[in-house]
Amino acid sequence: MSISAPSRARSSAALVIAGVLWGTGGLSGSLLGHQAGVHPLVVATYRLLVGGAASAVYVALTAGLRFPAKQTWRRLLLIGSLFAFFQASYFAAVALSSVSVATMTTIGSSPVALAVASAIRTRRAPRVTTLVSVLGAVAGLVLLRWSPDSVAQPAGILFALLAGSGFAVLTTVTAKPGLAPMTTTAYGCLLGGLLLTPAAAWLGMALPLRPDVLLVAAYFGIVPTAAAYAAYFRGLSGAHPVLGALSALLEPLTATILSVALLGERLGVLAWTGAALLVAALAVGYWRPEPVSEVQSGATAPESRTAADRP
């Protein structure tokens, strides 16, 4: 089943919005960790719990939050497990290497893994434009985020690849029709947060009850989590998963731009070259995307046609 041009445009716009909103998460997440004095995994746990709760409230107010059917519940459990796996693997990679290496490897490996998996599943090579977009975006990410002070430990690279694989599988699972984006975000984030809670509680989850901390925690959970993932899942309904994963590369690009604009960070020639290459590669991907598969572009299941799905 083909996807109309307006539908593709809306999907692409949703993916861009998701990537940009994710980019504000790095700054707000770091600020929350600094203000509250908690471990990064605790910050990630609050991100999922607050984001899931905010999404659940939105769904309850607009469409009514219903208990999922048995078959849908299994899929939501898988999505929640993937959220927890992705976050835990990423922060393990950060602990064993560095933020730059973990981010580059995690985000950069996802579109590559999806392109390879798609080629194996469909038994045809990706388009030349897709290969150019993926390789150019990964190269741009490396130039943008690489630092000579970064130490890449093999164990850190392994966990980052696991995180990238988890995000790729999450993208594939959520690209299939049958669930409303906000419902997926609500249950997925809540379940993922609950799975991470035991480890977070062991590390210490107490947050100072100060207005600045609570406001940052609310922003972190609502904007770069609930709103971003809902936009991402909505965008996947009319876009190839590879394009979805490529959109995630807007996260480090947005975070870098914010650091330059708000924190006075200075970028070198290589970083600016990487940013330009990343933008150009993403433009190629949006200009000539891979065709959406039959599974992705099929009609939405009746149970997901709620008020949350309609414009």
MIRO-849679 format. One record per residue (C-alpha): residue in one letter; x, y, z; residue number from 0. Coordinates in nm, 2 decimals, decimal comma. Example, Ala and Ser with C-alpha at 12.3 -4.5 7.8 and 13.67 -1.06 7.14 Angstrom:
// MIRO-849679
<r><res>a</res><u>1,23</u><v>-0,45</v><w>0,78</w><n>0</n></r>
<r><res>s</res><u>1,37</u><v>-0,11</v><w>0,71</w><n>1</n></r>
// end
This chain:
// MIRO-849679
<r><res>m</res><u>0,00</u><v>0,00</v><w>0,00</w><n>0</n></r>
<r><res>s</res><u>0,15</u><v>0,33</v><w>-0,11</w><n>1</n></r>
<r><res>i</res><u>0,18</u><v>0,64</v><w>0,11</w><n>2</n></r>
<r><res>s</res><u>0,07</u><v>0,97</v><w>-0,02</w><n>3</n></r>
<r><res>a</res><u>0,30</u><v>1,27</v><w>-0,05</w><n>4</n></r>
<r><res>p</res><u>0,12</u><v>1,47</v><w>0,22</w><n>5</n></r>
<r><res>s</res><u>0,13</u><v>1,17</v><w>0,45</w><n>6</n></r>
<r><res>r</res><u>0,51</u><v>1,13</v><w>0,39</w><n>7</n></r>
<r><res>a</res><u>0,56</u><v>1,50</v><w>0,45</w><n>8</n></r>
<r><res>r</res><u>0,37</u><v>1,48</v><w>0,79</w><n>9</n></r>
<r><res>s</res><u>0,57</u><v>1,17</v><w>0,89</w><n>10</n></r>
<r><res>s</res><u>0,90</u><v>1,35</v><w>0,80</w><n>11</n></r>
<r><res>a</res><u>0,80</u><v>1,66</v><w>0,99</w><n>12</n></r>
<r><res>a</res><u>0,71</u><v>1,44</v><w>1,29</w><n>13</n></r>
<r><res>l</res><u>1,05</u><v>1,27</v><w>1,28</w><n>14</n></r>
<r><res>v</res><u>1,23</u><v>1,61</v><w>1,25</w><n>15</n></r>
<r><res>i</res><u>1,04</u><v>1,74</v><w>1,55</w><n>16</n></r>
<r><res>a</res><u>1,13</u><v>1,43</v><w>1,75</w><n>17</n></r>
<r><res>g</res><u>1,50</u><v>1,46</v><w>1,67</w><n>18</n></r>
<r><res>v</res><u>1,50</u><v>1,83</v><w>1,77</w><n>19</n></r>
<r><res>l</res><u>1,31</u><v>1,77</v><w>2,09</w><n>20</n></r>
<r><res>w</res><u>1,55</u><v>1,49</v><w>2,18</w><n>21</n></r>
<r><res>g</res><u>1,83</u><v>1,74</v><w>2,14</w><n>22</n></r>
<r><res>t</res><u>1,70</u><v>1,94</v><w>2,43</w><n>23</n></r>
<r><res>g</res><u>1,71</u><v>1,64</v><w>2,65</w><n>24</n></r>
<r><res>g</res><u>2,08</u><v>1,63</v><w>2,68</w><n>25</n></r>
<r><res>l</res><u>2,10</u><v>1,98</v><w>2,83</w><n>26</n></r>
<r><res>s</res><u>1,79</u><v>1,93</v><w>3,06</w><n>27</n></r>
<r><res>g</res><u>1,90</u><v>1,58</v><w>3,17</w><n>28</n></r>
<r><res>s</res><u>2,25</u><v>1,70</v><w>3,26</w><n>29</n></r>
<r><res>l</res><u>2,10</u><v>2,00</v><w>3,44</w><n>30</n></r>
<r><res>l</res><u>1,87</u><v>1,76</v><w>3,64</w><n>31</n></r>
<r><res>g</res><u>2,16</u><v>1,53</v><w>3,73</w><n>32</n></r>
<r><res>h</res><u>2,37</u><v>1,83</v><w>3,85</w><n>33</n></r>
<r><res>q</res><u>2,09</u><v>2,00</v><w>4,04</w><n>34</n></r>
<r><res>a</res><u>1,97</u><v>1,68</v><w>4,21</w><n>35</n></r>
<r><res>g</res><u>2,31</u><v>1,51</v><w>4,25</w><n>36</n></r>
<r><res>v</res><u>2,19</u><v>1,17</v><w>4,13</w><n>37</n></r>
<r><res>h</res><u>2,34</u><v>0,90</v><w>3,90</w><n>38</n></r>
<r><res>p</res><u>2,27</u><v>0,93</v><w>3,52</w><n>39</n></r>
<r><res>l</res><u>2,07</u><v>0,60</v><w>3,53</w><n>40</n></r>
<r><res>v</res><u>1,85</u><v>0,76</v><w>3,80</w><n>41</n></r>
<r><res>v</res><u>1,79</u><v>1,06</v><w>3,56</w><n>42</n></r>
<r><res>a</res><u>1,70</u><v>0,82</v><w>3,28</w><n>43</n></r>
<r><res>t</res><u>1,46</u><v>0,64</v><w>3,51</w><n>44</n></r>
<r><res>y</res><u>1,28</u><v>0,96</v><w>3,61</w><n>45</n></r>
<r><res>r</res><u>1,28</u><v>1,05</v><w>3,24</w><n>46</n></r>
<r><res>l</res><u>1,08</u><v>0,74</v><w>3,15</w><n>47</n></r>
<r><res>l</res><u>0,85</u><v>0,75</v><w>3,46</w><n>48</n></r>
<r><res>v</res><u>0,76</u><v>1,12</v><w>3,42</w><n>49</n></r>
<r><res>g</res><u>0,73</u><v>1,09</v><w>3,04</w><n>50</n></r>
<r><res>g</res><u>0,51</u><v>0,78</v><w>3,07</w><n>51</n></r>
<r><res>a</res><u>0,29</u><v>0,94</v><w>3,34</w><n>52</n></r>
<r><res>a</res><u>0,25</u><v>1,26</v><w>3,13</w><n>53</n></r>
<r><res>s</res><u>0,15</u><v>1,06</v><w>2,83</w><n>54</n></r>
<r><res>a</res><u>-0,09</u><v>0,85</v><w>3,02</w><n>55</n></r>
<r><res>v</res><u>-0,26</u><v>1,16</v><w>3,16</w><n>56</n></r>
<r><res>y</res><u>-0,29</u><v>1,30</v><w>2,81</w><n>57</n></r>
<r><res>v</res><u>-0,44</u><v>0,98</v><w>2,67</w><n>58</n></r>
<r><res>a</res><u>-0,68</u><v>0,96</v><w>2,97</w><n>59</n></r>
<r><res>l</res><u>-0,81</u><v>1,32</v><w>2,91</w><n>60</n></r>
<r><res>t</res><u>-0,84</u><v>1,30</v><w>2,53</w><n>61</n></r>
<r><res>a</res><u>-0,93</u><v>0,94</v><w>2,45</w><n>62</n></r>
<r><res>g</res><u>-0,97</u><v>0,74</v><w>2,77</w><n>63</n></r>
<r><res>l</res><u>-0,68</u><v>0,52</v><w>2,90</w><n>64</n></r>
<r><res>r</res><u>-0,80</u><v>0,16</v><w>2,84</w><n>65</n></r>
<r><res>f</res><u>-0,64</u><v>-0,16</v><w>2,96</w><n>66</n></r>
<r><res>p</res><u>-0,47</u><v>-0,31</v><w>2,65</w><n>67</n></r>
<r><res>a</res><u>-0,59</u><v>-0,64</v><w>2,50</w><n>68</n></r>
<r><res>k</res><u>-0,38</u><v>-0,95</v><w>2,57</w><n>69</n></r>
<r><res>q</res><u>-0,20</u><v>-0,95</v><w>2,23</w><n>70</n></r>
<r><res>t</res><u>-0,14</u><v>-0,57</v><w>2,25</w><n>71</n></r>
<r><res>w</res><u>-0,02</u><v>-0,60</v><w>2,61</w><n>72</n></r>
<r><res>r</res><u>0,26</u><v>-0,85</v><w>2,50</w><n>73</n></r>
<r><res>r</res><u>0,38</u><v>-0,60</v><w>2,25</w><n>74</n></r>
<r><res>l</res><u>0,37</u><v>-0,32</v><w>2,50</w><n>75</n></r>
<r><res>l</res><u>0,58</u><v>-0,53</v><w>2,74</w><n>76</n></r>
<r><res>l</res><u>0,83</u><v>-0,58</v><w>2,47</w><n>77</n></r>
<r><res>i</res><u>0,84</u><v>-0,20</v><w>2,40</w><n>78</n></r>
<r><res>g</res><u>0,89</u><v>-0,13</v><w>2,77</w><n>79</n></r>
<r><res>s</res><u>1,16</u><v>-0,38</v><w>2,79</w><n>80</n></r>
<r><res>l</res><u>1,34</u><v>-0,23</v><w>2,49</w><n>81</n></r>
<r><res>f</res><u>1,31</u><v>0,12</v><w>2,65</w><n>82</n></r>
<r><res>a</res><u>1,48</u><v>-0,02</v><w>2,97</w><n>83</n></r>
<r><res>f</res><u>1,74</u><v>-0,22</v><w>2,77</w><n>84</n></r>
<r><res>f</res><u>1,83</u><v>0,08</v><w>2,55</w><n>85</n></r>
<r><res>q</res><u>1,87</u><v>0,32</v><w>2,85</w><n>86</n></r>
<r><res>a</res><u>2,06</u><v>0,07</v><w>3,07</w><n>87</n></r>
<r><res>s</res><u>2,30</u><v>-0,03</v><w>2,78</w><n>88</n></r>
<r><res>y</res><u>2,37</u><v>0,33</v><w>2,69</w><n>89</n></r>
<r><res>f</res><u>2,46</u><v>0,44</v><w>3,04</w><n>90</n></r>
<r><res>a</res><u>2,68</u><v>0,13</v><w>3,08</w><n>91</n></r>
<r><res>a</res><u>2,86</u><v>0,24</v><w>2,77</w><n>92</n></r>
<r><res>v</res><u>2,90</u><v>0,59</v><w>2,91</w><n>93</n></r>
<r><res>a</res><u>3,05</u><v>0,45</v><w>3,23</w><n>94</n></r>
<r><res>l</res><u>3,29</u><v>0,22</v><w>3,04</w><n>95</n></r>
<r><res>s</res><u>3,40</u><v>0,47</v><w>2,78</w><n>96</n></r>
<r><res>s</res><u>3,28</u><v>0,83</v><w>2,75</w><n>97</n></r>
<r><res>v</res><u>2,97</u><v>1,03</v><w>2,66</w><n>98</n></r>
<r><res>s</res><u>3,10</u><v>1,11</v><w>2,31</w><n>99</n></r>
<r><res>v</res><u>3,20</u><v>0,76</v><w>2,22</w><n>100</n></r>
<r><res>a</res><u>2,88</u><v>0,61</v><w>2,37</w><n>101</n></r>
<r><res>t</res><u>2,66</u><v>0,86</v><w>2,18</w><n>102</n></r>
<r><res>m</res><u>2,84</u><v>0,83</v><w>1,85</w><n>103</n></r>
<r><res>t</res><u>2,83</u><v>0,45</v><w>1,86</w><n>104</n></r>
<r><res>t</res><u>2,48</u><v>0,41</v><w>1,98</w><n>105</n></r>
<r><res>i</res><u>2,31</u><v>0,67</v><w>1,75</w><n>106</n></r>
<r><res>g</res><u>2,54</u><v>0,59</v><w>1,46</w><n>107</n></r>
<r><res>s</res><u>2,49</u><v>0,22</v><w>1,47</w><n>108</n></r>
<r><res>s</res><u>2,11</u><v>0,22</v><w>1,46</w><n>109</n></r>
<r><res>p</res><u>2,05</u><v>0,33</v><w>1,10</w><n>110</n></r>
<r><res>v</res><u>2,33</u><v>0,10</v><w>0,98</w><n>111</n></r>
<r><res>a</res><u>2,17</u><v>-0,19</v><w>1,16</w><n>112</n></r>
<r><res>l</res><u>1,83</u><v>-0,11</v><w>1,03</w><n>113</n></r>
<r><res>a</res><u>1,96</u><v>-0,07</v><w>0,67</w><n>114</n></r>
<r><res>v</res><u>2,13</u><v>-0,41</v><w>0,69</w><n>115</n></r>
<r><res>a</res><u>1,83</u><v>-0,58</v><w>0,84</w><n>116</n></r>
<r><res>s</res><u>1,60</u><v>-0,42</v><w>0,58</w><n>117</n></r>
<r><res>a</res><u>1,82</u><v>-0,54</v><w>0,30</w><n>118</n></r>
<r><res>i</res><u>1,82</u><v>-0,90</v><w>0,44</w><n>119</n></r>
<r><res>r</res><u>1,44</u><v>-0,90</v><w>0,50</w><n>120</n></r>
<r><res>t</res><u>1,35</u><v>-0,76</v><w>0,16</w><n>121</n></r>
<r><res>r</res><u>1,64</u><v>-0,94</v><w>-0,02</w><n>122</n></r>
<r><res>r</res><u>1,73</u><v>-0,62</v><w>-0,21</w><n>123</n></r>
<r><res>a</res><u>2,01</u><v>-0,37</v><w>-0,16</w><n>124</n></r>
<r><res>p</res><u>1,92</u><v>-0,02</v><w>-0,02</w><n>125</n></r>
<r><res>r</res><u>1,90</u><v>0,26</v><w>-0,26</w><n>126</n></r>
<r><res>v</res><u>2,21</u><v>0,45</v><w>-0,34</w><n>127</n></r>
<r><res>t</res><u>2,06</u><v>0,76</v><w>-0,18</w><n>128</n></r>
<r><res>t</res><u>1,99</u><v>0,56</v><w>0,14</w><n>129</n></r>
<r><res>l</res><u>2,35</u><v>0,44</v><w>0,15</w><n>130</n></r>
<r><res>v</res><u>2,48</u><v>0,79</v><w>0,09</w><n>131</n></r>
<r><res>s</res><u>2,25</u><v>0,93</v><w>0,36</w><n>132</n></r>
<r><res>v</res><u>2,35</u><v>0,67</v><w>0,62</w><n>133</n></r>
<r><res>l</res><u>2,72</u><v>0,68</v><w>0,56</w><n>134</n></r>
<r><res>g</res><u>2,73</u><v>1,06</v><w>0,53</w><n>135</n></r>
<r><res>a</res><u>2,52</u><v>1,10</v><w>0,85</w><n>136</n></r>
<r><res>v</res><u>2,75</u><v>0,86</v><w>1,05</w><n>137</n></r>
<r><res>a</res><u>3,06</u><v>1,04</v><w>0,92</w><n>138</n></r>
<r><res>g</res><u>2,91</u><v>1,37</v><w>1,01</w><n>139</n></r>
<r><res>l</res><u>2,83</u><v>1,25</v><w>1,36</w><n>140</n></r>
<r><res>v</res><u>3,18</u><v>1,13</v><w>1,41</w><n>141</n></r>
<r><res>l</res><u>3,33</u><v>1,46</v><w>1,31</w><n>142</n></r>
<r><res>l</res><u>3,08</u><v>1,65</v><w>1,52</w><n>143</n></r>
<r><res>r</res><u>3,12</u><v>1,46</v><w>1,84</w><n>144</n></r>
<r><res>w</res><u>3,47</u><v>1,31</v><w>1,82</w><n>145</n></r>
<r><res>s</res><u>3,72</u><v>1,43</v><w>2,08</w><n>146</n></r>
<r><res>p</res><u>4,09</u><v>1,34</v><w>2,10</w><n>147</n></r>
<r><res>d</res><u>4,04</u><v>1,31</v><w>2,48</w><n>148</n></r>
<r><res>s</res><u>3,78</u><v>1,03</v><w>2,44</w><n>149</n></r>
<r><res>v</res><u>3,90</u><v>0,69</v><w>2,54</w><n>150</n></r>
<r><res>a</res><u>3,71</u><v>0,41</v><w>2,36</w><n>151</n></r>
<r><res>q</res><u>3,72</u><v>0,10</v><w>2,57</w><n>152</n></r>
<r><res>p</res><u>3,61</u><v>-0,23</v><w>2,40</w><n>153</n></r>
<r><res>a</res><u>3,35</u><v>-0,30</v><w>2,67</w><n>154</n></r>
<r><res>g</res><u>3,20</u><v>0,05</v><w>2,63</w><n>155</n></r>
<r><res>i</res><u>3,18</u><v>0,00</v><w>2,25</w><n>156</n></r>
<r><res>l</res><u>3,00</u><v>-0,33</v><w>2,30</w><n>157</n></r>
<r><res>f</res><u>2,74</u><v>-0,18</v><w>2,53</w><n>158</n></r>
<r><res>a</res><u>2,69</u><v>0,11</v><w>2,29</w><n>159</n></r>
<r><res>l</res><u>2,63</u><v>-0,13</v><w>2,01</w><n>160</n></r>
<r><res>l</res><u>2,38</u><v>-0,31</v><w>2,23</w><n>161</n></r>
<r><res>a</res><u>2,21</u><v>0,02</v><w>2,30</w><n>162</n></r>
<r><res>g</res><u>2,20</u><v>0,10</v><w>1,92</w><n>163</n></r>
<r><res>s</res><u>2,06</u><v>-0,25</v><w>1,85</w><n>164</n></r>
<r><res>g</res><u>1,80</u><v>-0,20</v><w>2,12</w><n>165</n></r>
<r><res>f</res><u>1,69</u><v>0,13</v><w>1,96</w><n>166</n></r>
<r><res>a</res><u>1,68</u><v>-0,03</v><w>1,62</w><n>167</n></r>
<r><res>v</res><u>1,46</u><v>-0,31</v><w>1,74</w><n>168</n></r>
<r><res>l</res><u>1,24</u><v>-0,05</v><w>1,92</w><n>169</n></r>
<r><res>t</res><u>1,20</u><v>0,14</v><w>1,59</w><n>170</n></r>
<r><res>t</res><u>1,11</u><v>-0,18</v><w>1,40</w><n>171</n></r>
<r><res>v</res><u>0,85</u><v>-0,29</v><w>1,66</w><n>172</n></r>
<r><res>t</res><u>0,69</u><v>0,05</v><w>1,69</w><n>173</n></r>
<r><res>a</res><u>0,68</u><v>0,10</v><w>1,32</w><n>174</n></r>
<r><res>k</res><u>0,42</u><v>-0,17</v><w>1,28</w><n>175</n></r>
<r><res>p</res><u>0,06</u><v>-0,04</v><w>1,29</w><n>176</n></r>
<r><res>g</res><u>-0,18</u><v>-0,12</v><w>1,57</w><n>177</n></r>
<r><res>l</res><u>-0,10</u><v>0,12</v><w>1,85</w><n>178</n></r>
<r><res>a</res><u>-0,16</u><v>0,49</v><w>1,90</w><n>179</n></r>
<r><res>p</res><u>0,16</u><v>0,69</v><w>1,94</w><n>180</n></r>
<r><res>m</res><u>0,07</u><v>0,84</v><w>2,27</w><n>181</n></r>
<r><res>t</res><u>-0,05</u><v>0,51</v><w>2,41</w><n>182</n></r>
<r><res>t</res><u>0,27</u><v>0,34</v><w>2,30</w><n>183</n></r>
<r><res>t</res><u>0,47</u><v>0,62</v><w>2,47</w><n>184</n></r>
<r><res>a</res><u>0,26</u><v>0,60</v><w>2,79</w><n>185</n></r>
<r><res>y</res><u>0,29</u><v>0,23</v><w>2,84</w><n>186</n></r>
<r><res>g</res><u>0,63</u><v>0,19</v><w>2,70</w><n>187</n></r>
<r><res>c</res><u>0,79</u><v>0,46</v><w>2,91</w><n>188</n></r>
<r><res>l</res><u>0,61</u><v>0,36</v><w>3,23</w><n>189</n></r>
<r><res>l</res><u>0,70</u><v>-0,01</v><w>3,19</w><n>190</n></r>
<r><res>g</res><u>1,06</u><v>0,08</v><w>3,10</w><n>191</n></r>
<r><res>g</res><u>1,09</u><v>0,31</v><w>3,40</w><n>192</n></r>
<r><res>l</res><u>0,95</u><v>0,05</v><w>3,63</w><n>193</n></r>
<r><res>l</res><u>1,20</u><v>-0,21</v><w>3,51</w><n>194</n></r>
<r><res>l</res><u>1,49</u><v>0,04</v><w>3,58</w><n>195</n></r>
<r><res>t</res><u>1,35</u><v>0,15</v><w>3,92</w><n>196</n></r>
<r><res>p</res><u>1,52</u><v>-0,13</v><w>4,13</w><n>197</n></r>
<r><res>a</res><u>1,86</u><v>-0,03</v><w>4,00</w><n>198</n></r>
<r><res>a</res><u>1,78</u><v>0,34</v><w>4,04</w><n>199</n></r>
<r><res>a</res><u>1,66</u><v>0,29</v><w>4,39</w><n>200</n></r>
<r><res>w</res><u>1,98</u><v>0,11</v><w>4,48</w><n>201</n></r>
<r><res>l</res><u>2,18</u><v>0,41</v><w>4,35</w><n>202</n></r>
<r><res>g</res><u>1,95</u><v>0,66</v><w>4,53</w><n>203</n></r>
<r><res>m</res><u>1,65</u><v>0,82</v><w>4,38</w><n>204</n></r>
<r><res>a</res><u>1,57</u><v>1,10</v><w>4,62</w><n>205</n></r>
<r><res>l</res><u>1,52</u><v>1,43</v><w>4,45</w><n>206</n></r>
<r><res>p</res><u>1,54</u><v>1,76</v><w>4,64</w><n>207</n></r>
<r><res>l</res><u>1,19</u><v>1,91</v><w>4,66</w><n>208</n></r>
<r><res>r</res><u>1,29</u><v>2,24</v><w>4,51</w><n>209</n></r>
<r><res>p</res><u>1,10</u><v>2,43</v><w>4,24</w><n>210</n></r>
<r><res>d</res><u>1,40</u><v>2,44</v><w>4,00</w><n>211</n></r>
<r><res>v</res><u>1,46</u><v>2,06</v><w>4,03</w><n>212</n></r>
<r><res>l</res><u>1,10</u><v>1,97</v><w>3,99</w><n>213</n></r>
<r><res>l</res><u>1,05</u><v>2,21</v><w>3,69</w><n>214</n></r>
<r><res>v</res><u>1,35</u><v>2,06</v><w>3,51</w><n>215</n></r>
<r><res>a</res><u>1,24</u><v>1,71</v><w>3,59</w><n>216</n></r>
<r><res>a</res><u>0,89</u><v>1,79</v><w>3,45</w><n>217</n></r>
<r><res>y</res><u>1,04</u><v>1,94</v><w>3,13</w><n>218</n></r>
<r><res>f</res><u>1,28</u><v>1,65</v><w>3,09</w><n>219</n></r>
<r><res>g</res><u>0,99</u><v>1,40</v><w>3,11</w><n>220</n></r>
<r><res>i</res><u>0,73</u><v>1,59</v><w>2,91</w><n>221</n></r>
<r><res>v</res><u>0,92</u><v>1,76</v><w>2,62</w><n>222</n></r>
<r><res>p</res><u>1,22</u><v>1,55</v><w>2,51</w><n>223</n></r>
<r><res>t</res><u>1,05</u><v>1,23</v><w>2,62</w><n>224</n></r>
<r><res>a</res><u>0,67</u><v>1,21</v><w>2,60</w><n>225</n></r>
<r><res>a</res><u>0,63</u><v>1,46</v><w>2,32</w><n>226</n></r>
<r><res>a</res><u>0,94</u><v>1,35</v><w>2,13</w><n>227</n></r>
<r><res>y</res><u>0,87</u><v>0,98</v><w>2,14</w><n>228</n></r>
<r><res>a</res><u>0,50</u><v>1,04</v><w>2,05</w><n>229</n></r>
<r><res>a</res><u>0,62</u><v>1,24</v><w>1,75</w><n>230</n></r>
<r><res>y</res><u>0,87</u><v>0,97</v><w>1,66</w><n>231</n></r>
<r><res>f</res><u>0,62</u><v>0,69</v><w>1,68</w><n>232</n></r>
<r><res>r</res><u>0,37</u><v>0,89</v><w>1,47</w><n>233</n></r>
<r><res>g</res><u>0,64</u><v>0,97</v><w>1,21</w><n>234</n></r>
<r><res>l</res><u>0,72</u><v>0,60</v><w>1,18</w><n>235</n></r>
<r><res>s</res><u>0,37</u><v>0,52</v><w>1,06</w><n>236</n></r>
<r><res>g</res><u>0,45</u><v>0,67</v><w>0,72</w><n>237</n></r>
<r><res>a</res><u>0,83</u><v>0,65</v><w>0,70</w><n>238</n></r>
<r><res>h</res><u>1,09</u><v>0,37</v><w>0,65</w><n>239</n></r>
<r><res>p</res><u>1,25</u><v>0,27</v><w>0,98</w><n>240</n></r>
<r><res>v</res><u>1,60</u><v>0,37</v><w>0,85</w><n>241</n></r>
<r><res>l</res><u>1,48</u><v>0,72</v><w>0,80</w><n>242</n></r>
<r><res>g</res><u>1,34</u><v>0,72</v><w>1,16</w><n>243</n></r>
<r><res>a</res><u>1,68</u><v>0,61</v><w>1,29</w><n>244</n></r>
<r><res>l</res><u>1,85</u><v>0,87</v><w>1,09</w><n>245</n></r>
<r><res>s</res><u>1,63</u><v>1,14</v><w>1,24</w><n>246</n></r>
<r><res>a</res><u>1,77</u><v>1,05</v><w>1,58</w><n>247</n></r>
<r><res>l</res><u>2,10</u><v>1,20</v><w>1,46</w><n>248</n></r>
<r><res>l</res><u>1,93</u><v>1,54</v><w>1,49</w><n>249</n></r>
<r><res>e</res><u>1,96</u><v>1,49</v><w>1,87</w><n>250</n></r>
<r><res>p</res><u>2,34</u><v>1,55</v><w>1,90</w><n>251</n></r>
<r><res>l</res><u>2,32</u><v>1,82</v><w>1,63</w><n>252</n></r>
<r><res>t</res><u>2,05</u><v>2,01</v><w>1,82</w><n>253</n></r>
<r><res>a</res><u>2,24</u><v>1,95</v><w>2,15</w><n>254</n></r>
<r><res>t</res><u>2,56</u><v>2,09</v><w>2,00</w><n>255</n></r>
<r><res>i</res><u>2,38</u><v>2,40</v><w>1,86</w><n>256</n></r>
<r><res>l</res><u>2,22</u><v>2,46</v><w>2,20</w><n>257</n></r>
<r><res>s</res><u>2,56</u><v>2,43</v><w>2,37</w><n>258</n></r>
<r><res>v</res><u>2,70</u><v>2,69</v><w>2,13</w><n>259</n></r>
<r><res>a</res><u>2,41</u><v>2,93</v><w>2,17</w><n>260</n></r>
<r><res>l</res><u>2,34</u><v>2,90</v><w>2,54</w><n>261</n></r>
<r><res>l</res><u>2,67</u><v>2,77</v><w>2,70</w><n>262</n></r>
<r><res>g</res><u>2,92</u><v>2,95</v><w>2,48</w><n>263</n></r>
<r><res>e</res><u>3,08</u><v>2,63</v><w>2,36</w><n>264</n></r>
<r><res>r</res><u>3,32</u><v>2,68</v><w>2,07</w><n>265</n></r>
<r><res>l</res><u>3,34</u><v>2,43</v><w>1,78</w><n>266</n></r>
<r><res>g</res><u>3,64</u><v>2,36</v><w>1,56</w><n>267</n></r>
<r><res>v</res><u>3,66</u><v>2,33</v><w>1,19</w><n>268</n></r>
<r><res>l</res><u>3,61</u><v>1,95</v><w>1,20</w><n>269</n></r>
<r><res>a</res><u>3,30</u><v>1,99</v><w>1,42</w><n>270</n></r>
<r><res>w</res><u>3,14</u><v>2,24</v><w>1,19</w><n>271</n></r>
<r><res>t</res><u>3,23</u><v>2,02</v><w>0,89</w><n>272</n></r>
<r><res>g</res><u>3,06</u><v>1,73</v><w>1,06</w><n>273</n></r>
<r><res>a</res><u>2,75</u><v>1,94</v><w>1,13</w><n>274</n></r>
<r><res>a</res><u>2,72</u><v>2,05</v><w>0,77</w><n>275</n></r>
<r><res>l</res><u>2,78</u><v>1,69</v><w>0,65</w><n>276</n></r>
<r><res>l</res><u>2,52</u><v>1,56</v><w>0,89</w><n>277</n></r>
<r><res>v</res><u>2,26</u><v>1,81</v><w>0,77</w><n>278</n></r>
<r><res>a</res><u>2,33</u><v>1,73</v><w>0,41</w><n>279</n></r>
<r><res>a</res><u>2,31</u><v>1,36</v><w>0,46</w><n>280</n></r>
<r><res>l</res><u>1,98</u><v>1,39</v><w>0,64</w><n>281</n></r>
<r><res>a</res><u>1,85</u><v>1,61</v><w>0,36</w><n>282</n></r>
<r><res>v</res><u>1,93</u><v>1,34</v><w>0,11</w><n>283</n></r>
<r><res>g</res><u>1,75</u><v>1,08</v><w>0,32</w><n>284</n></r>
<r><res>y</res><u>1,43</u><v>1,30</v><w>0,34</w><n>285</n></r>
<r><res>w</res><u>1,45</u><v>1,40</v><w>-0,02</w><n>286</n></r>
<r><res>r</res><u>1,46</u><v>1,04</v><w>-0,15</w><n>287</n></r>
<r><res>p</res><u>1,36</u><v>0,80</v><w>0,13</w><n>288</n></r>
<r><res>e</res><u>1,33</u><v>0,43</v><w>0,10</w><n>289</n></r>
<r><res>p</res><u>0,97</u><v>0,31</v><w>0,02</w><n>290</n></r>
<r><res>v</res><u>0,77</u><v>0,21</v><w>0,32</w><n>291</n></r>
<r><res>s</res><u>0,71</u><v>-0,16</v><w>0,36</w><n>292</n></r>
<r><res>e</res><u>0,37</u><v>-0,33</v><w>0,33</w><n>293</n></r>
<r><res>v</res><u>0,36</u><v>-0,39</v><w>0,70</w><n>294</n></r>
<r><res>q</res><u>0,43</u><v>-0,03</v><w>0,80</w><n>295</n></r>
<r><res>s</res><u>0,19</u><v>0,13</v><w>0,55</w><n>296</n></r>
<r><res>g</res><u>-0,10</u><v>-0,10</v><w>0,62</w><n>297</n></r>
<r><res>a</res><u>-0,43</u><v>0,03</v><w>0,76</w><n>298</n></r>
<r><res>t</res><u>-0,43</u><v>0,11</v><w>1,13</w><n>299</n></r>
<r><res>a</res><u>-0,59</u><v>-0,15</v><w>1,35</w><n>300</n></r>
<r><res>p</res><u>-0,94</u><v>-0,07</v><w>1,47</w><n>301</n></r>
<r><res>e</res><u>-0,83</u><v>-0,06</v><w>1,84</w><n>302</n></r>
<r><res>s</res><u>-0,59</u><v>0,22</v><w>1,77</w><n>303</n></r>
<r><res>r</res><u>-0,84</u><v>0,45</v><w>1,60</w><n>304</n></r>
<r><res>t</res><u>-0,90</u><v>0,67</v><w>1,90</w><n>305</n></r>
<r><res>a</res><u>-0,92</u><v>1,04</v><w>1,94</w><n>306</n></r>
<r><res>a</res><u>-0,55</u><v>1,03</v><w>2,01</w><n>307</n></r>
<r><res>d</res><u>-0,48</u><v>0,91</v><w>1,65</w><n>308</n></r>
<r><res>r</res><u>-0,69</u><v>1,18</v><w>1,47</w><n>309</n></r>
<r><res>p</res><u>-0,54</u><v>1,51</v><w>1,38</w><n>310</n></r>
// end
